[in-house]
């Protein structure tokens, strides 16, 4: 029976969902296993919004960090208010508790007249007999020219060793063998990266860029957050394209002007608190209060995390080229207008300390602008800037590059022990 899909979470209560022919669908991997902090959920929400240009989205597991009803409720609510199209979820190894309560069957399939997408539960790295029987029956009953197999943990491959065992994969591959001419793709999450491999002529796509931290995979260039979009070509074949998260226009697609203003104000408040607490911590340490200093430093880091989260949620982050162009404009404004005017006024009023503060900062900001301008040229050419050692003076805030740690800061003259290397 043909099923009409509604937007948001699809709770699966039948083995095969037959739908009207779809044009395309999106695949996301592992949004929640690294925690459900605002930064991570902002990335996930933006990917869901970008997926509105396809007919539905399949999440390849690990929507929560572990089986807490609170976490499930939170992520289901987020998907419900964010997703513009239907969302299917696959069971990951972090999702095992309460999965059925929110998402229904862990083994199921979605089919239109051209494609069969089979979702299998291998969250415990085992392919149980019921899962194998479901796979066999579905392949026999729903023969389509395009078959896609989706599971959380990848099969054995040449890229990542974080996979199910060869013995468990054999239980599936033996069932797949008669249907191999129609098998187009095998999709997996679990590995927080992006890689492709060839499994006896079938394309394996591992995608885990839905929000969790990207992992280092030997031999693989770390990807940015991304989705994989599948679509039909003119001949009815199923093709795909990895699409990185676009930062342009984020956030404002979600919030009205008042909410956006509150997010911006929250960011400023948290940044101010971060710096203020660091200053208080330095003063506490000088007063022989190391434990208080430690508390204040911890609170300062917390305020930084809050600021980061508000920045992600507000959508004010920009791609590297746009970010550099923006900071260069800010630095030029500080050098040519703000600090220049402030320094002139301080000298006119003969206020010694403000003169020192404005003059040191003005010189340091000139260096910053030069470094950023050189960096922007490299980014515009599509490559990272050259590796170089950087140092920051903790006295005046000057940042500069030098092959050896300088004996003194060229801006304020601070000694070597007040100049710190930057990792």
Backbone torsions as a table, in degrees:
resi	resn	phi	psi	omega
1	UNK	NA	133.1	179.7
2	UNK	-67.8	134.3	-178.1
3	UNK	-112.1	134.8	173.2
4	UNK	-92.1	122.6	-176.5
5	UNK	-89.1	133.3	174.3
6	UNK	-96.7	158.5	179.3
7	UNK	-64.7	154.2	178.1
8	UNK	90.8	-167.2	-175.2
9	UNK	-59.6	134.0	173.3
10	UNK	-101.8	112.1	175.7
11	UNK	-86.1	117.7	-170.3
12	UNK	-86.4	117.6	-179.1
13	UNK	-124.4	9.2	174.4
14	UNK	-141.4	153.0	-171.9
15	UNK	-66.2	-36.0	-177.6
16	UNK	-130.1	128.5	177.3
17	UNK	-103.6	109.9	177.3
18	UNK	-91.9	126.3	-176.2
19	UNK	-121.1	166.4	169.6
20	UNK	-63.8	158.7	-178.3
21	UNK	-57.0	130.3	177.6
22	UNK	-104.0	156.5	179.9
23	UNK	-88.7	-36.6	-173.9
24	UNK	-164.2	165.6	173.4
25	UNK	-150.4	158.2	-179.0
26	UNK	-110.8	149.6	177.9
27	UNK	-126.4	128.4	176.4
28	UNK	-122.2	148.3	178.9
29	UNK	-123.4	134.1	164.7
30	UNK	55.2	62.6	176.9
31	UNK	-76.6	-31.5	-164.9
32	UNK	-117.6	-2.9	-172.1
33	UNK	-73.3	-10.3	178.3
34	UNK	-96.5	13.9	-176.7
35	UNK	105.9	162.2	-177.8
36	UNK	-111.0	38.0	176.8
37	UNK	-64.5	161.6	-175.1
38	UNK	-61.7	-36.6	178.8
39	UNK	-60.5	-48.2	-178.4
40	UNK	-65.3	-45.0	-178.6
41	UNK	-68.7	-27.3	175.2
42	UNK	-65.7	-41.4	176.4
43	UNK	-62.7	-46.7	179.9
44	UNK	-59.7	-46.3	-179.3
45	UNK	-62.0	-41.1	179.9
46	UNK	-65.7	-37.7	177.0
47	UNK	-66.0	-38.5	175.7
48	UNK	-62.5	-39.8	178.6
49	UNK	-65.4	-41.4	178.3
50	UNK	-65.3	-30.2	-179.9
51	UNK	-72.2	-2.4	177.8
52	UNK	-64.9	-13.2	177.7
53	UNK	-84.8	4.0	174.8
54	UNK	-120.3	170.1	-173.1
55	UNK	-76.8	-29.3	175.8
56	UNK	-161.8	169.9	179.8
57	UNK	-124.2	139.5	172.9
58	UNK	-114.1	121.6	176.7
59	UNK	-97.1	123.4	-171.7
60	UNK	-85.3	38.3	171.2
61	UNK	98.1	167.8	-179.9
62	UNK	58.7	58.4	175.2
63	UNK	-82.5	-14.9	178.3
64	UNK	-131.2	159.0	178.9
65	UNK	-74.4	-32.0	172.0
66	UNK	-164.4	172.1	-169.4
67	UNK	-75.2	75.4	174.0
68	UNK	-111.9	132.4	178.9
69	UNK	-58.7	-37.0	178.3
70	UNK	-59.5	-44.5	-178.5
71	UNK	-64.3	-44.1	177.9
72	UNK	-59.7	-45.8	-179.4
73	UNK	-60.2	-41.5	-178.1
74	UNK	-65.0	-46.4	-175.7
75	UNK	-72.7	-34.2	176.5
76	UNK	-65.3	-41.0	177.2
77	UNK	-62.3	-43.2	179.9
78	UNK	-61.4	-46.5	178.7
79	UNK	-62.0	-39.2	-177.4
80	UNK	-62.5	-37.5	-178.5
81	UNK	-91.2	-12.5	-174.0
82	UNK	-104.3	-48.6	-173.0
83	UNK	-65.1	134.4	178.1
84	UNK	-96.6	-9.0	-178.3
85	UNK	-134.0	172.3	178.8
86	UNK	-61.5	148.8	-179.8
87	UNK	-129.4	122.5	173.9
88	UNK	-102.7	145.5	-178.1
89	UNK	-123.8	139.6	176.2
90	UNK	-106.7	145.8	-176.9
91	UNK	-78.1	120.7	174.9
92	UNK	-101.8	175.7	-176.9
93	UNK	-69.7	-16.8	175.5
94	UNK	-90.3	-6.3	-169.7
95	UNK	-104.0	4.0	-163.9
96	UNK	-64.1	-39.8	178.6
97	UNK	-78.4	131.4	176.1
98	UNK	71.4	4.9	-178.6
99	UNK	-58.2	-50.1	-175.8
100	UNK	-61.7	-33.8	-179.1
101	UNK	-61.2	-33.2	-175.0
102	UNK	-103.1	-30.5	-171.5
103	UNK	-122.2	-8.5	176.8
104	UNK	81.4	-139.8	-175.8
105	UNK	-60.9	141.6	175.9
106	UNK	-90.1	-23.6	173.4
107	UNK	-108.8	121.6	179.8
108	UNK	-162.0	176.5	179.1
109	UNK	-142.7	152.8	174.3
110	UNK	-122.7	130.7	-174.7
111	UNK	-138.3	135.1	162.6
112	UNK	-114.1	-164.6	-173.8
113	UNK	-73.3	-14.9	-175.9
114	UNK	-114.9	-24.0	-171.5
115	UNK	-133.9	140.9	173.9
116	UNK	-119.4	117.3	176.3
117	UNK	-104.8	115.6	-178.3
118	UNK	-105.4	123.3	-179.0
119	UNK	-105.8	121.0	-178.5
120	UNK	-117.6	145.3	178.7
121	UNK	-93.7	108.8	171.3
122	UNK	-123.9	32.9	-173.7
123	UNK	-61.4	-24.1	177.2
124	UNK	-103.9	17.9	177.5
125	UNK	67.7	15.0	179.9
126	UNK	-124.9	140.4	175.3
127	UNK	-101.6	100.1	-172.7
128	UNK	-77.0	164.9	-176.7
129	UNK	-58.3	-37.8	179.4
130	UNK	-65.0	-38.9	177.9
131	UNK	-65.3	-42.6	179.6
132	UNK	-64.5	-41.8	179.3
133	UNK	-64.2	-39.5	177.5
134	UNK	-62.3	-44.9	179.6
135	UNK	-59.8	-46.6	-178.8
136	UNK	-60.8	-48.9	-175.7
137	UNK	-66.8	-41.0	-177.4
138	UNK	-66.6	-41.2	178.0
139	UNK	-62.8	-37.4	-179.3
140	UNK	-74.1	-37.0	-173.8
141	UNK	-85.5	-25.0	-175.3
142	UNK	-125.8	76.4	-179.3
143	UNK	-80.9	120.2	-178.6
144	UNK	-131.0	153.4	178.6
145	UNK	-67.9	-22.2	177.4
146	UNK	-121.9	120.1	176.6
147	UNK	-118.7	130.9	177.6
148	UNK	-121.5	128.0	178.1
149	UNK	-107.1	126.4	-178.8
150	UNK	-121.7	132.3	176.4
151	UNK	-149.5	158.1	-175.3
152	UNK	-73.1	-57.2	-176.6
153	UNK	-88.4	128.6	-173.3
154	UNK	-68.5	158.2	171.8
155	UNK	-72.7	167.8	176.6
156	UNK	-55.0	134.8	-176.1
157	UNK	-149.8	174.8	-176.0
158	UNK	-88.2	-1.7	-174.0
159	UNK	-104.8	-53.2	-174.7
160	UNK	-122.6	131.8	176.3
161	UNK	-80.9	-4.5	179.8
162	UNK	-82.6	78.1	-171.8
163	UNK	-143.4	173.3	171.7
164	UNK	-73.0	165.7	-177.2
165	UNK	-74.5	161.2	177.4
166	UNK	-61.1	-36.2	179.7
167	UNK	-64.7	-41.4	178.3
168	UNK	-69.0	-37.3	178.8
169	UNK	-66.7	-34.9	179.0
170	UNK	-61.0	-32.8	178.3
171	UNK	-62.4	-30.6	178.1
172	UNK	-86.9	-47.7	-173.4
173	UNK	-61.7	-31.0	178.0
174	UNK	-67.6	-33.2	176.8
175	UNK	-73.2	-36.7	-177.2
176	UNK	-72.0	-24.9	-168.9
177	UNK	-51.7	-48.8	-179.6
178	UNK	-65.0	-18.7	-176.3
179	UNK	-106.4	9.0	-174.4
180	UNK	-58.3	-34.2	178.6
181	UNK	-59.3	-25.3	179.7
182	UNK	-97.0	-10.3	-176.5
183	UNK	-77.7	111.2	-175.7
184	UNK	-94.0	-44.6	-173.6
185	UNK	-141.9	148.7	167.2
186	UNK	-118.3	123.5	-176.3
187	UNK	-110.7	139.8	177.1
188	UNK	-145.8	156.9	173.0
189	UNK	-112.1	-130.4	171.4
190	UNK	74.1	-49.2	178.0
191	UNK	-89.7	119.9	-173.9
192	UNK	-80.5	70.2	-177.9
193	UNK	-159.4	-158.6	171.4
194	UNK	-143.6	126.4	176.5
195	UNK	-149.8	160.3	176.3
196	UNK	-129.1	150.7	176.7
197	UNK	-151.2	165.1	178.2
198	UNK	-111.0	118.7	178.0
199	UNK	-109.2	89.9	180.0
200	UNK	53.0	47.1	176.3
201	UNK	89.1	-1.3	178.4
202	UNK	-109.2	133.5	-178.6
203	UNK	-76.1	121.2	171.5
204	UNK	-96.7	127.8	177.1
205	UNK	-119.6	115.6	175.3
206	UNK	-102.2	118.7	-176.7
207	UNK	-134.8	118.7	178.9
208	UNK	-134.6	43.7	-176.5
209	UNK	-107.6	32.9	-174.1
210	UNK	-90.1	4.4	178.4
211	UNK	151.9	-37.1	179.8
212	UNK	-67.9	161.3	179.6
213	UNK	-57.0	138.2	177.8
214	UNK	-73.7	134.0	-179.5
215	UNK	-92.0	154.2	171.5
216	UNK	-82.2	119.0	176.8
217	UNK	-114.9	120.6	-177.5
218	UNK	-52.7	129.2	177.7
219	UNK	83.0	-0.3	-177.8
220	UNK	-116.4	128.6	175.0
221	UNK	-69.0	122.5	-178.0
222	UNK	-57.0	128.7	-179.5
223	UNK	-84.5	171.7	168.8
224	UNK	-91.7	171.9	174.8
225	UNK	-57.3	140.4	-170.8
226	UNK	-160.7	169.4	167.8
227	UNK	-128.1	169.6	171.9
228	UNK	-118.6	123.7	-178.8
229	UNK	-102.4	127.1	177.1
230	UNK	-106.9	141.9	-176.7
231	UNK	-155.1	158.1	178.7
232	UNK	-87.3	138.9	171.5
233	UNK	-86.1	-178.9	-175.5
234	UNK	-62.5	-24.1	-179.8
235	UNK	-92.1	5.8	180.0
236	UNK	86.8	0.9	176.5
237	UNK	-76.8	151.8	-177.0
238	UNK	-95.3	117.9	179.3
239	UNK	-115.1	174.4	-176.8
240	UNK	-148.2	162.3	175.9
241	UNK	-152.5	129.0	172.5
242	UNK	-77.9	132.5	-178.7
243	UNK	-128.6	116.3	179.3
244	UNK	-70.8	153.0	179.7
245	UNK	-60.5	126.5	176.1
246	UNK	-88.1	129.2	-177.1
247	UNK	-87.9	-18.2	-175.0
248	UNK	-64.1	130.0	174.0
249	UNK	73.1	14.4	-179.7
250	UNK	-65.9	162.7	172.5
251	UNK	76.7	-56.8	-175.2
252	UNK	-67.2	-11.8	172.0
253	UNK	-73.8	-14.1	-175.2
254	UNK	-104.2	-36.7	-164.9
255	UNK	-114.8	154.8	172.7
256	UNK	-85.3	177.8	-172.4
257	UNK	-63.4	-37.4	-179.5
258	UNK	-66.5	-43.5	177.6
259	UNK	-62.5	-43.2	-179.8
260	UNK	-61.2	-41.1	178.9
261	UNK	-64.3	-39.5	178.5
262	UNK	-66.7	-38.3	176.8
263	UNK	-63.5	-43.2	179.4
264	UNK	-64.1	-42.6	178.5
265	UNK	-64.9	-39.2	178.9
266	UNK	-62.8	-40.4	178.0
267	UNK	-59.8	-47.9	-180.0
268	UNK	-62.3	-43.8	179.9
269	UNK	-60.3	-44.7	-177.7
270	UNK	-69.1	-37.6	176.5
271	UNK	-62.8	-43.8	179.2
272	UNK	-62.1	-44.3	179.7
273	UNK	-63.9	-38.6	179.2
274	UNK	-57.6	-49.9	-178.9
275	UNK	-68.1	-43.4	-178.4
276	UNK	-60.5	-44.1	-179.2
277	UNK	-66.2	-34.9	175.9
278	UNK	-64.3	-40.8	177.1
279	UNK	-63.3	-43.8	178.0
280	UNK	-62.3	-37.9	179.2
281	UNK	-65.0	-42.4	177.7
282	UNK	-61.1	-42.5	-179.6
283	UNK	-67.3	-40.1	178.4
284	UNK	-61.7	-39.6	179.0
285	UNK	-64.2	-40.1	178.9
286	UNK	-65.4	-28.0	-179.6
287	UNK	-86.8	8.0	179.4
288	UNK	75.4	30.4	179.8
289	UNK	-118.2	69.5	-173.7
290	UNK	-64.7	-32.7	-178.6
291	UNK	-71.3	-40.2	175.1
292	UNK	-63.9	-40.4	178.5
293	UNK	-59.6	-40.6	-179.9
294	UNK	-64.2	-43.0	177.2
295	UNK	-60.3	-45.1	-178.2
296	UNK	-65.8	-37.5	177.3
297	UNK	-65.8	-38.6	177.5
298	UNK	-63.9	-42.8	178.5
299	UNK	-65.0	-36.2	178.0
300	UNK	-61.8	-42.2	178.2
301	UNK	-64.8	-37.3	178.1
302	UNK	-63.2	-41.5	179.9
303	UNK	-66.3	-34.3	174.3
304	UNK	-61.4	-44.1	179.5
305	UNK	-61.9	-39.6	176.8
306	UNK	-61.9	-45.6	179.9
307	UNK	-61.1	-43.7	178.3
308	UNK	-59.2	-43.9	-179.1
309	UNK	-63.2	-43.3	179.3
310	UNK	-65.3	-35.3	178.5
311	UNK	-65.4	-41.9	178.2
312	UNK	-65.4	-44.1	-176.8
313	UNK	-67.9	-36.8	-177.4
314	UNK	-71.2	-20.6	179.7
315	UNK	81.1	21.7	-177.5
316	UNK	-89.7	-2.6	175.4
317	UNK	-68.3	149.1	179.5
318	UNK	-128.3	162.4	176.0
319	UNK	-69.5	165.2	-171.9
320	UNK	-54.5	-43.9	-178.2
321	UNK	-64.8	-45.3	179.1
322	UNK	-66.5	-38.1	180.0
323	UNK	-63.7	-45.1	179.7
324	UNK	-64.0	-41.7	177.8
325	UNK	-60.0	-39.5	179.4
326	UNK	-67.9	-44.7	-178.6
327	UNK	-70.5	-32.0	175.4
328	UNK	-62.6	-44.0	177.4
329	UNK	-60.8	-41.3	178.4
330	UNK	-64.3	-44.4	-179.8
331	UNK	-63.3	-42.5	179.1
332	UNK	-63.1	-39.8	177.6
333	UNK	-62.5	-42.8	179.2
334	UNK	-64.2	-42.0	-177.6
335	UNK	-71.9	-48.1	-171.4
336	UNK	-87.3	-19.5	-175.6
337	UNK	-125.8	-69.9	-167.6
338	UNK	-62.4	-61.2	-175.9
339	UNK	-71.7	-29.0	175.7
340	UNK	-62.8	-46.5	178.4
341	UNK	-66.9	-42.3	-179.2
342	UNK	-63.5	-41.4	-179.7
343	UNK	-65.5	-42.0	179.0
344	UNK	-61.8	-41.8	179.5
345	UNK	-66.8	-41.4	-179.9
346	UNK	-63.0	-38.4	177.8
347	UNK	-69.8	-38.1	178.5
348	UNK	-62.6	-39.4	-178.7
349	UNK	-85.6	-1.9	179.1
350	UNK	54.8	47.4	176.8
351	UNK	-102.0	105.3	-171.0
352	UNK	-60.2	-53.0	-175.6
353	UNK	-63.9	-46.8	175.4
354	UNK	-58.6	-35.3	176.8
355	UNK	-59.2	-47.5	177.8
356	UNK	-57.6	-49.1	-175.5
357	UNK	-63.7	-46.1	-178.5
358	UNK	-68.1	-40.1	-177.2
359	UNK	-67.0	-46.3	179.2
360	UNK	-60.6	-45.1	-178.3
361	UNK	-66.4	-39.4	179.5
362	UNK	-60.6	-45.6	179.1
363	UNK	-64.6	-40.5	179.9
364	UNK	-66.2	-40.0	-179.0
365	UNK	-66.5	-31.3	175.1
366	UNK	-60.8	-41.8	178.0
367	UNK	-65.8	-43.4	177.7
368	UNK	-56.2	-46.8	-178.6
369	UNK	-59.7	-42.2	179.5
370	UNK	-64.1	-42.8	179.0
371	UNK	-64.1	-43.5	-179.7
372	UNK	-67.0	-38.4	179.7
373	UNK	-64.0	-41.3	176.9
374	UNK	-65.1	-39.6	179.7
375	UNK	-63.9	-40.2	-178.3
376	UNK	-61.1	-37.4	179.6
377	UNK	-63.0	-39.5	177.8
378	UNK	-66.7	-44.5	-178.8
379	UNK	-62.8	-38.9	178.4
380	UNK	-63.6	-27.0	177.6
381	UNK	-85.0	3.2	175.4
382	UNK	82.7	22.9	177.9
383	UNK	-140.4	159.2	178.5
384	UNK	-69.1	160.9	175.6
385	UNK	-71.4	161.1	-179.4
386	UNK	-67.1	146.3	178.6
387	UNK	-65.5	136.1	179.8
388	UNK	-157.8	149.1	174.4
389	UNK	-78.3	133.8	179.9
390	UNK	-117.9	147.3	179.2
391	UNK	-131.8	146.7	175.4
392	UNK	-125.7	132.4	176.8
393	UNK	-82.7	123.2	-178.0
394	UNK	-78.0	-5.9	178.5
395	UNK	-87.7	-52.5	-176.4
396	UNK	-110.5	-11.9	178.9
397	UNK	88.1	12.2	177.5
398	UNK	-69.3	139.0	176.0
399	UNK	-118.5	132.2	-178.0
400	UNK	-154.3	165.6	179.8
401	UNK	-109.9	137.3	179.3
402	UNK	-155.3	140.9	-179.7
403	UNK	-67.2	-28.7	177.2
404	UNK	-129.1	150.0	179.8
405	UNK	-61.1	122.5	-176.7
406	UNK	-69.9	153.8	179.1
407	UNK	-72.7	-30.4	-179.6
408	UNK	-144.2	152.5	175.4
409	UNK	-71.1	129.7	-179.1
410	UNK	-69.2	-14.2	-179.4
411	UNK	-92.6	-51.2	-174.8
412	UNK	-113.5	-7.5	178.4
413	UNK	82.5	9.5	-179.5
414	UNK	-59.4	146.8	-178.2
415	UNK	-73.3	171.1	-175.0
416	UNK	-55.7	-37.7	-175.1
417	UNK	-72.8	-5.2	174.8
418	UNK	-105.0	8.7	179.2
419	UNK	-112.9	124.9	-171.8
420	UNK	-116.9	137.3	173.1
421	UNK	-71.6	146.2	-178.4
422	UNK	-110.7	123.1	-179.1
423	UNK	-74.6	NA	NA
